Amino acid sequence: MVDSSISYVIALILELSGIFLLAAGIVVELTMKADIWHLFISVGSLLITAGSIIWGKILRGERNLQLKD
């Protein structure tokens, strides 16, 4: 069985790497002068992903730590 702290770190690394790939895609879209609607889709994905990390890993993680005490 994998330790919960290790699985937390692995999930966090995977999600952060996804954010960095999305950001790189946005930079490519900007430099290649892509259609503005593609940029909206990419920025929306980035915001959704970042929001899920903030809510799921940071805010909910702090609440879980408080419940354990």
N, C-alpha and C positions, 0 to 999 in steps of 0.2 A: 504494500500500500504506500502511495506517495504521501509524504508529509504535506499538510495543508499549506504551510508557508512556502514550500518549494513550488507547488502548483499555482499559488498566488503570483509568485515572481515570474513563472513561465508564462502565465496568462497575461500579465502586465507587459512583459517584453514583446509578446506577439502582438498585442493591441497597439503598443507604441510604435512597433515597426510598421504596422498597417497605417498609422497616422503619418509616419514619415514618407511612406510610399505614396499616399494620397497627396501630401504636400508637394512631393516631387512631380507628380502628375499635373498638379495645378501650375507649377512653374513651367513645365513643358507646354501646357496649353497656353499660358500667357506669352511665352517666347515664340510659339508657332502661330500666334494670333488665331487661336481656335474660335469657333462660334461662341458667343456669350452664353448660350443655353447649356453648352457642355461645361462651361466654367461654373455655372449655377449648380449643376448636378454634382460636380466634384466638390465644390465648397460646402454644399449641403451634406454630402457624405462625411466630409471632414468634421463638420460641426456635430453631427450625430455621433460619430465615433468618439470624439473628444468628450462630449457630454456623457456618454455611457461610461467612460473611464472615470470621469469625475464623480458621477453618481454611484456607480457600482463598486469601484475599488477604493475611492477615498472616503466619500461620505458614509456609505454603507459599511465600509471596513471599520471606520471609527466607531460607529454605533455598535457593531459586533464586539469590538474590544471593550466598550463600556459595559455591555451586558455580561461579559465574562468576569468582570471584576466584582 
